[in-house]
Amino acid sequence: MNLEPKYLKMARELHQTTPVVDAHLDLAGELYFRLQNGEENPLRTHYLENLKTSGVDLLFSSIYIRDEELPEAALRSALDQISALLYSLDQNPEFHLIRTVSDIEHIFSHSKIGILLYMEGLDCIGKDLNLLRILWELGVRGASLTWSRRNALASGCCKGGEDIEIPGGLSPEGFLAVQEIERLGMFLDISHLNDDGFEDICQIATRPFVATHSNSRSVYPHYRNLTDTQMLKLSEKGGILGLNGCDCIAGALDGADPLLTLCHHIEYEVSLLGPTHVGLGLDFCDSYTKAEPRFSYPDTPHDCLIDHSHLLELTAALLQRGMPIEHTKKILGENWLHYLKKTLPST
């Protein structure tokens, strides 16, 4: 897509004057790999400048457990990643860990970048729900029950790397985990959950839940995306749908224009849900494999945007295609901030 200079200028101005939130990056794992490989300050070296260029104010850092770490090393991996992130935050005063609404207010009053920790799957706790309290005390503020596989709590949305959905909803422990997640005050993420599990969540959740990094299945029929019915149920509950920027999930394949593909998802979702339930959850997979090339696989998804600095191009594309500025501001970050201010503890 050829972007006109005036819209790139509008995008740069918008990113410096309105909140920008990305609800999914495997940052903690990436930092752990880089620190283990001998880098001294990877948060500053690899991430700070790109985040500043795009005006990102708040970034959700997921804790992701790889298949090869299951089951014995899952908890150790989660704790190692949390430790790496907290160590990196101590090194870099430009960042601030988000635990409460007061922390959100702090990052804007002190011009810092907020980092919010959440679990991309709870394989690390097995059936021990008491560990959720420990994760909460360590600063974790959200969780999905599972990644795209079966665990003790629920079924993910596929079988391994195959495009074959796993049937079956939440286990009895999964139902109890949802109750504990809500009792603690964590947000609940349904990205990676299968369709049966989604229906179970709709029946039992008492607080708004989200899909941090999922797209529209009507725009591109991928098992990681949500149907129209699911998106409507999520919005009716007060949740947010975060745009996933991976090419295989967005459908930017076989020469498709990646910017246009992302625009099609956002535009369709806004037309269905309105502008208050759509946000960003970009899931930069290339960033993860660059941090530790040993875990790059032949079918690893690639990103529609190169890194956060190129988020300006998506904003410019939306504006050029006619997205109203007020709608664009909501998508960039206002919606996520509104959700977090309703969900997190105040202090």
C-alpha positions in Angstrom: 0.0 0.0 0.0 1.4 3.4 -1.0 1.1 5.8 1.9 0.7 9.5 1.3 3.1 11.7 3.3 0.3 13.7 4.9 -1.1 10.6 6.5 2.3 9.5 7.8 2.6 13.0 9.3 -0.9 12.7 10.9 0.1 9.3 12.3 3.3 10.6 13.9 1.4 13.4 15.5 -1.3 11.1 16.7 1.1 8.6 18.3 2.7 11.4 20.3 -0.6 12.9 21.6 -2.8 9.8 22.2 -2.1 6.7 24.3 -0.7 3.7 22.4 -1.0 0.2 23.9 0.1 -3.2 22.5 -1.5 -6.1 24.4 0.9 -8.9 23.3 4.6 -9.4 23.0 6.7 -12.3 24.4 9.0 -9.7 25.9 9.9 -11.5 29.1 11.0 -14.6 27.2 12.9 -12.6 24.7 14.8 -10.8 27.5 15.5 -14.1 29.3 17.1 -15.6 26.1 19.1 -12.4 25.4 20.4 -12.2 29.0 21.3 -15.9 28.9 23.2 -15.3 25.7 25.4 -12.7 27.4 23.7 -9.4 26.4 24.0 -6.8 29.1 20.9 -4.7 28.6 18.7 -6.1 25.8 15.6 -4.0 26.9 17.5 -0.9 26.0 19.4 -2.2 23.1 16.6 -3.9 21.1 13.3 -2.4 22.3 13.5 1.1 23.8 14.1 3.1 20.7 11.4 1.4 18.6 8.8 1.8 21.4 9.7 5.5 21.7 9.5 6.0 17.9 6.0 4.6 17.8 5.0 6.4 21.1 4.0 3.1 22.8 2.9 3.9 26.4 2.0 0.5 27.6 3.1 -3.0 26.5 1.7 -6.3 27.7 4.5 -8.8 28.2 3.3 -12.4 28.0 4.9 -15.4 29.7 5.0 -18.2 27.2 6.0 -21.8 27.9 7.5 -23.8 25.0 6.5 -27.4 24.3 9.9 -28.7 25.2 9.7 -27.2 28.7 6.6 -29.3 29.6 5.9 -30.5 32.1 8.8 -30.4 34.5 10.5 -27.2 33.5 7.3 -25.1 33.0 7.2 -23.4 36.4 10.9 -22.8 36.3 10.6 -21.2 32.9 7.8 -18.9 34.0 9.8 -17.7 37.0 13.0 -17.3 35.0 11.1 -15.1 32.5 9.5 -13.0 35.3 12.9 -12.6 36.9 14.5 -11.5 33.6 11.8 -8.9 33.1 12.0 -7.5 36.6 15.8 -7.4 36.4 15.6 -5.5 33.1 13.1 -3.0 34.5 15.5 -2.3 37.3 18.2 -1.5 34.7 16.0 0.9 32.8 14.2 3.7 34.6 12.3 4.6 31.4 10.0 1.6 32.1 7.6 0.9 35.0 5.8 -2.3 36.0 2.0 -2.0 35.9 0.2 -3.5 38.9 -2.5 -1.0 39.6 -4.5 1.9 38.1 -2.1 4.2 40.0 0.8 2.7 38.0 -1.0 3.6 34.8 -1.4 7.2 36.0 2.3 7.2 37.0 3.6 6.3 33.5 1.7 9.2 31.9 2.6 11.7 34.6 6.3 10.7 34.4 6.6 9.9 30.7 7.5 6.2 31.2 6.6 3.1 29.3 4.4 0.7 31.3 5.0 -3.1 31.2 2.1 -5.3 32.3 2.8 -9.0 32.9 0.4 -11.8 32.0 0.4 -15.5 31.5 0.0 -16.9 27.9 -1.3 -20.2 29.2 -1.2 -21.7 32.7 0.7 -24.9 32.0 3.1 -23.8 34.7 0.6 -24.3 37.6 -0.7 -27.7 36.5 -3.8 -28.2 38.8 -2.4 -26.2 41.7 -4.5 -23.1 41.8 -2.7 -21.8 44.8 0.1 -20.9 42.4 -2.1 -18.2 40.9 -1.8 -16.2 44.1 2.0 -16.5 43.9 2.0 -15.2 40.3 -0.3 -12.3 41.4 2.2 -11.3 44.1 5.0 -11.4 41.5 3.1 -8.8 39.4 1.1 -11.0 37.0 -2.1 -9.2 36.2 -3.8 -11.5 33.6 -3.9 -15.0 32.3 -5.2 -17.3 29.6 -6.0 -20.8 30.6 -4.0 -22.4 27.8 -1.8 -21.8 24.8 -2.8 -23.8 21.6 -2.6 -27.2 23.3 -4.4 -29.2 25.9 -3.4 -28.8 29.5 -5.0 -29.6 32.9 -7.4 -26.6 32.6 -8.6 -26.4 29.1 -8.1 -27.2 25.4 -6.2 -24.9 23.0 -7.5 -24.2 19.6 -5.4 -26.6 17.6 -3.4 -29.8 17.6 0.3 -29.0 17.8 1.2 -27.1 14.6 -1.7 -28.6 12.7 -4.8 -26.7 11.6 -6.9 -29.2 13.4 -9.0 -27.9 16.3 -9.1 -29.9 19.6 -12.6 -30.5 20.9 -13.6 -30.2 24.5 -14.1 -27.4 26.9 -12.8 -26.5 30.3 -11.9 -29.2 32.8 -13.3 -29.0 36.4 -10.1 -27.4 37.5 -10.4 -24.9 34.6 -13.7 -23.7 35.9 -12.2 -23.2 39.3 -9.2 -21.4 37.7 -11.5 -18.9 36.1 -13.1 -18.2 39.5 -9.7 -17.7 41.1 -8.5 -15.5 38.3 -11.5 -13.2 38.7 -11.3 -13.3 42.5 -7.6 -12.1 42.4 -8.5 -9.4 40.0 -6.6 -10.7 37.0 -8.0 -10.2 33.5 -8.9 -13.4 31.6 -7.6 -13.8 28.0 -9.3 -16.2 25.6 -6.8 -16.0 22.7 -5.6 -19.6 21.9 -8.7 -21.1 23.6 -10.8 -23.4 21.4 -14.5 -22.8 20.6 -15.9 -25.2 23.2 -13.8 -23.4 25.9 -15.0 -20.0 24.7 -18.6 -21.1 25.2 -17.7 -22.3 28.7 -16.1 -18.9 29.5 -19.2 -17.1 28.3 -21.3 -19.1 30.7 -19.2 -18.6 33.8 -17.3 -15.3 33.5 -18.6 -12.5 35.7 -16.1 -9.9 34.6 -15.2 -8.7 31.1 -12.7 -11.0 29.3 -10.5 -10.2 26.3 -8.7 -11.7 23.3 -5.3 -10.1 23.5 -4.1 -11.2 20.1 -6.8 -12.6 17.8 -8.4 -11.5 14.6 -11.7 -12.0 12.7 -12.4 -15.5 11.3 -14.8 -13.9 8.7 -11.9 -12.0 7.3 -9.5 -14.9 7.4 -10.6 -18.4 8.4 -7.9 -19.4 10.9 -8.5 -21.4 14.0 -6.8 -18.6 16.1 -9.4 -16.0 15.0 -12.9 -15.4 16.4 -16.2 -15.9 14.7 -18.6 -13.0 14.4 -20.8 -14.6 17.2 -17.7 -14.9 19.5 -16.7 -11.3 18.8 -20.2 -10.1 19.6 -20.3 -12.1 22.8 -16.9 -10.7 23.8 -18.0 -7.1 23.2 -21.3 -7.6 25.0 -19.2 -8.7 28.0 -17.2 -5.5 27.8 -14.0 -7.0 26.3 -11.4 -6.0 23.8 -10.2 -7.8 20.7 -6.5 -7.1 20.0 -5.3 -7.2 16.4 -2.7 -10.0 15.8 0.0 -9.0 13.3 1.3 -12.5 12.4 0.9 -13.1 8.7 -0.5 -16.6 9.0 -3.2 -15.5 11.5 -4.1 -12.3 9.7 -4.0 -14.0 6.2 -1.2 -11.8 4.7 0.1 -14.7 2.6 0.8 -15.5 -1.1 1.7 -11.9 -1.9 -1.2 -10.2 0.0 -0.4 -6.6 1.1 0.2 -6.9 4.9 -0.9 -3.4 5.7 -4.1 -3.8 3.7 -4.7 -7.2 5.4 -4.5 -5.7 8.9 -6.7 -2.8 7.8 -9.3 -5.2 6.6 -9.5 -6.9 10.0 -9.7 -3.7 11.9 -12.3 -2.2 9.6 -14.5 -5.3 9.7 -14.3 -5.6 13.4 -15.2 -1.9 13.9 -18.1 -2.3 11.5 -19.4 -5.3 13.6 -18.5 -4.2 17.1 -18.1 -0.5 17.0 -14.9 1.3 17.7 -14.8 0.7 21.5 -14.0 -3.0 21.5 -11.0 -3.1 19.1 -7.3 -2.7 20.0 -3.8 -3.9 19.2 -2.1 -7.1 20.3 0.6 -7.4 17.6 2.4 -10.5 18.7 5.8 -9.9 17.0 6.9 -13.5 16.4 10.0 -12.5 14.4 11.1 -10.7 17.5 11.0 -13.9 19.5 13.0 -16.0 17.0 15.6 -13.2 16.7 16.0 -13.4 20.5 16.7 -17.1 20.3 17.3 -18.5 16.8 17.4 -22.1 18.1 13.6 -21.9 18.6 12.9 -20.9 15.0 10.9 -23.5 13.2 10.1 -23.9 9.4 6.4 -22.9 10.0 7.2 -20.0 12.3 4.8 -17.1 11.5 6.2 -13.9 10.3 5.1 -10.4 11.0 3.0 -8.0 8.9 4.9 -5.1 10.5 8.7 -5.3 11.0 8.7 -3.9 14.6 7.0 -1.3 16.7 8.5 1.6 14.9 6.4 0.5 11.8 3.2 0.8 13.7 3.0 4.3 12.4 2.5 2.9 8.9 -0.6 1.0 10.1 -2.1 4.1 11.6 -1.4 6.1 8.5 -3.0 3.3 6.4 -6.1 3.4 8.5 -6.4 7.2 8.3 -5.8 7.1 4.6 -8.5 4.6 4.1 -11.0 6.8 6.0 -10.9 5.6 9.6 -12.0 8.6 11.7 -9.4 10.0 14.0 -11.5 9.5 17.1 -12.0 5.8 16.2 -8.2 5.4 15.5 -7.4 6.8 18.9 -9.6 4.3 20.6 -8.0 1.4 18.6 -4.4 2.6 19.3 -4.8 2.6 23.1 -7.8 4.3 24.6 -9.9 1.1 24.6 -7.2 -0.9 26.4 -6.7 1.8 29.0 -10.4 2.1 29.7 -10.6 -1.7 30.1 -7.5 -1.8 32.5 -8.8 1.0 34.6 -12.0 -1.0 35.1 -10.2 -4.3 35.8 -7.0 -3.6 37.8 -7.0 -2.7 41.5 -6.9 1.1 42.0 -3.8 1.1 44.3 
